[in-house]
Amino acid sequence: MSFADLRIVLRNLGLLSLVVAFMAAGTLPVALFFRENFALLPLILTILAALLVWALLYWPFRGAGETELKHGLFVAGLGWLLVPLLGALPLFLISHRLGGGLLFPYADFVSAFFESVSGFTGTGLTMALRPDLLPKTLQWWRSLMEWIGGMGVIVLMIAVLAGPGLSAATLYYAEARAEKIHPSVRSTVHSMWWIYGLYTVLSALAFFSVGMPPWEALNHAMTGVATGGFSLWPDSLGHYRAVGVEVVAIFSMVAGAVSFVIHYQMLQKGPQVLWRDLQTRWLLLALLFGTGLLGLVLWRSLPGVQAFRTAAFQYVSAMTCTGFQTVDLSGWSETGKLLLTVGMVVGGAAGSTAGGMKVMRLAVLVRGIAWQIRRLLSPPDAVVLCRLGTETIPQDQVHRRISEAAALFFLWISFLVLGAFLLAQFYPAGRYTLADFLFEVASAQGNVGLSVGLTHPEMPTSAKLLLSFHMWAGRLEIIPVLILLRTFLRRR
């Protein structure tokens, strides 16, 4: 990378740091409202640290050239490390002032960084054993990280901060987004934030209507629509033991896992749009099929209705990459854990807040395999069309679409298997099974947040960093990570 390229990347990273400064400034009223004066200085220090990074990175290079895709990929890769580093400061500083320990585990900076990465990537794995005992300021900060991260910090930067030299389209695509509601990326982003805010408000009102207190309803609405999954209770939404809460949560999670383009069209044309869209249709069918299969597995140990109620909530939570729980998953059978792992690997729709590989890529692979079989069985000179929903893919693009989906699938599974192997090295032999390690890494890499008990404040530091890497890589969809590693290794 030349110095001119570096100037462009640093300028954009400087702008990203302002996102954390605005978040901390917006959290100050929360600390004042709840009279948590001990949180004021840490929040002010966070604002000053973010402004310092902005001054050092943006101001000297504000006149750098136009952002191109190669710059955008570096901004995405490094930005999703810089923002969690700054975002860890309130967790770390406030916990230090409160004395640390297992109740305030963020006094260990690695734990604070882990929580921040988990929050901003919308994962939901947590170091907090008792989130209900955290100060309201930290509860809000955890929810705010997921809400901002669910849409994307770069998407927020485009909506609020983008200026001369910052190509909105380039940065938008670099953050693994391609959907467009309007021809203009900035108009698309503004519509997405409007829909996102509307669904958050509706979700909060729905949680409140089924008996959840206002503060809890707001926080769970933020982390539900963001498909993040941070909860204010150690046993997540299982704390409420209420069918109404679970039903609202399921609708909230599914809404977060559907593309914003489809939401926009649905608000204009009605709910029939959901079934007409190939990706949404596959998502809904996969949720129904996975729920039914998991329900049959759980039927061995739970009454029929309870088995399918549990299966519905947990499979939706897994495949939408939210991470809310109503039961302890550590005692589940290997089959049950592997079914949830498959759901976490597939993930939600492209263009949503969900993680995973995305349903559209699964659809491309399945249709591509069917196309290849038909082509082999047809005469050599026959023209075999490949259809994806209502779209007929041109002959010259079929192989490229299939190869792109297959390449990411291969990388995703390779990272998953290697991560599970490495994670197993940090735990005593025989304590956990292979299914447990695959589950935990799939949860981190898919930005889900479900856990079978491996994630906790006293886990090895190396394990925290490994899972943080997988959360980061999964949020970026791996390719920018490989580009960063390639650049680093080539310079060495």
ZIRAUR-V596296 format. One record per residue. N is the residue number from 1. RES is the residue in one small letter. PHI is phi in degrees with one decimal (none if undefined). D_CENTER is the distance of its C-alpha to the mean C-alpha in Angstrom with 2 decimals. Layout:
<<N RES PHI D_CENTER> <N RES PHI D_CENTER>>
This chain:
<<1 m none 29.17> <2 s -76.0 32.01> <3 f -65.7 32.46> <4 a -62.9 32.08> <5 d -65.5 28.63> <6 l -62.5 27.73> <7 r -59.4 28.92> <8 i -65.6 26.59> <9 v -63.7 23.51> <10 l -64.6 24.62> <11 r -58.9 25.34> <12 n -67.7 21.86> <13 l -64.1 20.37> <14 g -60.9 22.88> <15 l -65.3 21.68> <16 l -61.0 18.06> <17 s -62.9 19.54> <18 l -65.9 20.93> <19 v -58.3 17.58> <20 v -67.9 17.71> <21 a -61.6 21.41> <22 f -65.3 20.93> <23 m -61.9 18.39> <24 a -66.4 20.94> <25 a -63.8 23.78> <26 g -71.9 22.20> <27 t -89.4 21.85> <28 l -55.5 25.54> <29 p -60.2 26.79> <30 v -64.6 24.79> <31 a -63.1 26.56> <32 l -68.9 29.84> <33 f -62.3 29.55> <34 f -91.9 29.08> <35 r 56.7 31.65> <36 e -98.5 29.50> <37 n -63.9 31.51> <38 f -64.3 30.39> <39 a -89.7 26.98> <40 l -66.8 28.63> <41 l -62.8 29.63> <42 p -57.0 26.27> <43 l -68.9 24.60> <44 i -64.7 27.46> <45 l -64.1 27.20> <46 t -64.7 23.49> <47 i -59.8 24.58> <48 l -65.4 27.43> <49 a -64.5 25.40> <50 a -66.0 22.97> <51 l -66.7 26.09> <52 l -64.5 27.78> <53 v -61.4 25.09> <54 w -59.9 25.34> <55 a -64.5 29.13> <56 l -77.0 29.19> <57 l -101.0 26.81> <58 y -86.0 27.13> <59 w -59.2 30.70> <60 p -67.0 32.61> <61 f -116.5 30.78> <62 r -64.3 30.39> <63 g -94.4 32.90> <64 a -64.2 31.14> <65 g -71.5 30.95> <66 e -70.2 28.67> <67 t -74.7 25.11> <68 e -106.8 24.96> <69 l -60.4 22.25> <70 k -62.2 23.03> <71 h -70.0 22.56> <72 g -59.1 19.28> <73 l -65.6 17.83> <74 f -70.5 19.12> <75 v -61.5 17.89> <76 a -63.2 14.27> <77 g -63.3 14.72> <78 l -79.2 16.71> <79 g -65.2 15.12> <80 w -77.2 11.78> <81 l -103.0 14.31> <82 l -63.3 16.68> <83 v -62.0 14.56> <84 p -62.9 13.34> <85 l -61.2 17.02> <86 l -69.3 18.33> <87 g -67.0 15.90> <88 a -75.9 17.23> <89 l -61.6 20.71> <90 p -60.2 20.92> <91 l -59.6 19.66> <92 f -68.5 22.18> <93 l -69.4 25.05> <94 i -67.0 25.05> <95 s -62.9 24.87> <96 h -61.8 27.73> <97 r -68.8 29.77> <98 l -95.0 29.35> <99 g 104.4 30.53> <100 g 70.3 27.55> <101 g 81.7 27.93> <102 l -68.1 25.75> <103 l -72.7 25.44> <104 f -128.5 24.04> <105 p -70.4 22.49> <106 y -76.4 20.99> <107 a -64.2 24.54> <108 d -86.1 23.64> <109 f -63.6 21.77> <110 v -63.2 19.88> <111 s -66.1 18.55> <112 a -64.3 17.75> <113 f -65.1 15.93> <114 f -56.9 13.97> <115 e -63.6 13.04> <116 s -68.4 12.24> <117 v -60.7 9.99> <118 s -60.9 8.21> <119 g -69.2 8.27> <120 f -66.7 7.51> <121 t -81.0 4.47> <122 g 70.7 3.40> <123 t -85.1 5.03> <124 g 100.6 8.34> <125 l -63.9 10.91> <126 t -135.5 13.71> <127 m -90.2 17.09> <128 a -80.9 18.59> <129 l -77.2 21.18> <130 r -130.7 22.42> <131 p -60.6 19.92> <132 d -68.7 22.67> <133 l -97.0 24.99> <134 l -69.6 22.89> <135 p -59.1 24.34> <136 k -57.9 23.11> <137 t -62.1 22.14> <138 l -72.9 19.67> <139 q -58.6 18.36> <140 w -64.4 17.84> <141 w -61.6 16.34> <142 r -62.6 13.61> <143 s -67.9 12.89> <144 l -65.8 13.33> <145 m -58.3 10.89> <146 e -69.6 8.04> <147 w -67.7 9.94> <148 i -68.6 10.52> <149 g -67.8 7.24> <150 g -59.0 5.84> <151 m -79.3 8.75> <152 g 119.7 8.92> <153 v -66.6 11.68> <154 i -70.6 13.71> <155 v -62.6 13.75> <156 l -65.6 15.08> <157 m -60.9 17.51> <158 i -61.9 18.75> <159 a -69.7 19.40> <160 v -111.5 21.19> <161 l -113.6 22.38> <162 a -58.7 22.98> <163 g -141.4 26.65> <164 p -56.9 29.24> <165 g 87.3 28.19> <166 l -102.3 24.50> <167 s -76.1 23.91> <168 a -61.1 21.27> <169 a -63.4 20.99> <170 t -62.8 20.67> <171 l -67.0 17.87> <172 y -62.4 16.03> <173 y -69.0 16.41> <174 a -66.2 15.62> <175 e -90.3 12.00> <176 a 63.1 11.78> <177 r -123.3 12.88> <178 a -136.0 16.26> <179 e -70.1 16.81> <180 k -135.2 19.57> <181 i -85.7 21.04> <182 h -122.9 23.95> <183 p -57.9 25.69> <184 s -85.5 24.65> <185 v -64.9 21.12> <186 r -64.5 21.75> <187 s -65.2 22.94> <188 t -59.4 19.93> <189 v -63.1 17.60> <190 h -63.8 19.94> <191 s -65.4 19.94> <192 m -61.6 16.17> <193 w -66.1 16.20> <194 w -63.7 19.23> <195 i -63.7 17.76> <196 y -59.2 14.63> <197 g -64.7 17.14> <198 l -61.1 19.46> <199 y -66.5 17.17> <200 t -65.2 16.18> <201 v -63.0 19.93> <202 l -62.3 20.86> <203 s -65.8 18.47> <204 a -62.3 19.93> <205 l -64.6 23.39> <206 a -67.5 22.86> <207 f -61.4 21.78> <208 f -64.1 24.81> <209 s -68.1 27.07> <210 v -100.6 26.53> <211 g 105.6 27.56> <212 m -81.4 24.62> <213 p -58.4 25.86> <214 p -54.3 24.77> <215 w -63.5 22.83> <216 e -69.6 20.87> <217 a -62.1 20.43> <218 l -63.9 19.00> <219 n -65.6 16.48> <220 h -70.9 15.34> <221 a -66.5 15.27> <222 m -62.0 12.97> <223 t -82.6 10.40> <224 g -77.6 11.21> <225 v -63.7 10.98> <226 a -75.7 7.67> <227 t 46.2 6.64> <228 g -99.9 6.13> <229 g 96.9 9.51> <230 f -59.5 11.51> <231 s -126.0 15.05> <232 l -89.9 18.43> <233 w -128.1 20.12> <234 p -59.1 20.40> <235 d -98.5 20.48> <236 s 54.8 17.59> <237 l -75.2 18.78> <238 g -62.5 21.48> <239 h -60.4 23.33> <240 y -83.4 24.49> <241 r 48.0 25.82> <242 a -131.0 26.04> <243 v -62.0 25.66> <244 g -59.3 25.15> <245 v -62.5 22.09> <246 e -66.1 20.59> <247 v -65.0 21.53> <248 v -61.9 20.02> <249 a -62.9 16.71> <250 i -62.1 16.79> <251 f -63.5 17.53> <252 s -65.2 14.81> <253 m -66.7 12.10> <254 v -65.3 13.81> <255 a -59.8 14.14> <256 g -68.1 10.46> <257 a -92.8 10.26> <258 v -96.9 13.36> <259 s -56.5 13.82> <260 f -64.3 14.98> <261 v -60.5 18.11> <262 i -68.1 19.03> <263 h -60.5 18.58> <264 y -61.2 20.87> <265 q -67.0 23.34> <266 m -66.4 23.31> <267 l -65.0 24.19> <268 q -91.0 27.03> <269 k -115.1 28.32> <270 g 108.3 27.35> <271 p -68.1 25.27> <272 q -62.4 27.11> <273 v -61.2 24.77> <274 l -58.1 22.07> <275 w -78.7 24.41> <276 r -72.5 25.79> <277 d -78.7 22.57> <278 l -57.3 22.27> <279 q -64.6 18.50> <280 t -66.4 18.28> <281 r -62.4 21.37> <282 w -63.4 20.07> <283 l -61.4 16.91> <284 l -65.1 19.28> <285 l -66.3 21.77> <286 a -64.7 19.40> <287 l -64.1 18.31> <288 l -66.3 22.05> <289 f -65.4 23.13> <290 g -63.5 20.68> <291 t -61.5 21.64> <292 g -62.8 25.28> <293 l -65.7 25.16> <294 l -66.7 23.42> <295 g -60.7 25.88> <296 l -64.8 28.76> <297 v -66.6 27.62> <298 l -74.6 27.33> <299 w -60.2 30.67> <300 r -66.4 32.47> <301 s -118.6 31.62> <302 l -127.5 30.91> <303 p -59.1 33.03> <304 g -49.8 32.25> <305 v -63.4 30.72> <306 q -64.4 28.72> <307 a -61.1 27.48> <308 f -76.6 26.10> <309 r -65.9 24.75> <310 t -64.0 22.79> <311 a -61.8 21.76> <312 a -60.1 20.60> <313 f -66.9 18.34> <314 q -71.7 16.89> <315 y -73.0 16.48> <316 v -62.2 14.79> <317 s -60.8 12.42> <318 a -71.9 11.83> <319 m -74.6 11.75> <320 t -80.7 9.61> <321 c 63.8 6.99> <322 t -91.9 7.86> <323 g 98.5 10.07> <324 f -64.1 13.07> <325 q -129.4 16.29> <326 t -117.7 19.88> <327 v -140.0 21.55> <328 d -81.3 21.79> <329 l -85.0 20.48> <330 s -64.4 22.46> <331 g -92.7 25.62> <332 w -71.1 24.42> <333 s -69.3 26.18> <334 e -60.3 24.98> <335 t -63.2 24.89> <336 g -61.7 22.62> <337 k -64.0 20.14> <338 l -68.7 20.31> <339 l -63.3 19.81> <340 l -65.5 16.53> <341 t -61.4 15.61> <342 v -60.4 16.52> <343 g -60.1 14.36> <344 m -67.9 11.24> <345 v -67.2 12.46> <346 v -67.4 13.10> <347 g 77.8 9.96> <348 g -94.7 10.23> <349 a -84.7 12.00> <350 a -64.5 11.86> <351 g 85.5 11.81> <352 s -114.7 9.54> <353 t -90.6 6.31> <354 a -78.6 5.54> <355 g -101.5 4.87> <356 g 77.6 8.24> <357 m -73.6 11.34> <358 k 91.0 11.67> <359 v -62.0 14.77> <360 m -61.2 16.71> <361 r -68.6 17.05> <362 l -62.4 18.33> <363 a -62.3 20.71> <364 v -63.2 21.93> <365 l -65.4 22.66> <366 v -65.1 24.47> <367 r -65.9 26.44> <368 g -66.3 27.14> <369 i -64.3 28.64> <370 a -61.9 30.73> <371 w -64.2 31.89> <372 q -63.2 32.92> <373 i -65.1 34.92> <374 r -62.3 36.64> <375 r -66.1 37.46> <376 l -68.2 39.05> <377 l -86.8 41.13> <378 s -93.8 42.30> <379 p -58.3 45.27> <380 p -55.5 44.54> <381 d -94.3 45.27> <382 a -76.4 43.25> <383 v -95.1 40.42> <384 v -103.0 37.50> <385 l -81.9 34.92> <386 c -114.0 31.20> <387 r -107.7 29.68> <388 l -128.0 26.07> <389 g 68.4 26.44> <390 t -88.1 28.90> <391 e -92.0 28.33> <392 t -101.7 30.80> <393 i -78.6 29.50> <394 p -56.9 32.32> <395 q -55.5 33.94> <396 d -75.6 33.19> <397 q -107.8 29.40> <398 v -59.9 28.96> <399 h -62.5 28.98> <400 r -64.9 26.59> <401 r -62.7 23.95> <402 i -67.5 24.45> <403 s -66.9 24.54> <404 e -64.5 21.29> <405 a -64.9 19.46> <406 a -66.7 21.51> <407 a -63.8 20.88> <408 l -67.4 17.09> <409 f -59.6 17.63> <410 f -63.1 20.12> <411 l -64.8 18.02> <412 w -60.5 15.06> <413 i -68.5 17.69> <414 s -63.2 19.61> <415 f -62.2 16.89> <416 l -63.1 16.20> <417 v -66.8 19.94> <418 l -63.4 20.73> <419 g -64.0 18.09> <420 a -64.0 19.50> <421 f -62.8 22.95> <422 l -67.6 22.36> <423 l -61.8 20.74> <424 a -62.4 23.81> <425 q -73.0 26.06> <426 f -95.4 25.00> <427 y -124.9 26.03> <428 p -59.9 29.57> <429 a -62.7 30.67> <430 g 89.0 30.86> <431 r -77.9 28.66> <432 y -127.5 25.61> <433 t -98.9 25.61> <434 l -60.1 24.02> <435 a -60.4 21.98> <436 d -65.1 20.60> <437 f -68.6 19.58> <438 l -62.5 18.03> <439 f -61.0 16.14> <440 e -66.3 14.78> <441 v -70.3 13.84> <442 a -61.7 12.27> <443 s -65.0 10.17> <444 a -70.3 9.18> <445 q -69.5 9.01> <446 g -84.3 7.19> <447 n 55.2 4.34> <448 v -102.8 6.67> <449 g 109.5 9.03> <450 l -69.4 12.30> <451 s -142.6 15.13> <452 v -103.4 18.72> <453 g 110.7 19.99> <454 l -74.5 19.46> <455 t -89.7 17.19> <456 h -162.2 19.52> <457 p -60.0 21.12> <458 e -96.4 23.97> <459 m -66.6 22.19> <460 p -56.8 23.48> <461 t -57.4 22.28> <462 s -62.1 21.91> <463 a -69.8 19.55> <464 k -60.7 17.36> <465 l -68.3 17.37> <466 l -64.3 16.80> <467 l -67.7 13.64> <468 s -61.8 12.49> <469 f -60.4 13.43> <470 h -68.5 11.48> <471 m -63.8 8.14> <472 w -64.7 9.37> <473 a -63.7 10.79> <474 g -66.3 8.08> <475 r -64.7 5.98> <476 l -85.8 9.57> <477 e 60.7 10.54> <478 i 72.0 13.35> <479 i -56.9 16.11> <480 p -59.9 15.97> <481 v -63.3 15.97> <482 l -64.3 19.10> <483 i -64.8 20.66> <484 l -61.9 20.36> <485 l -63.4 21.84> <486 r -62.1 24.51> <487 t -63.4 25.54> <488 f -62.6 25.80> <489 l -68.2 27.82> <490 r -68.2 30.05> <491 r -71.2 30.98> <492 r -80.6 32.02>>
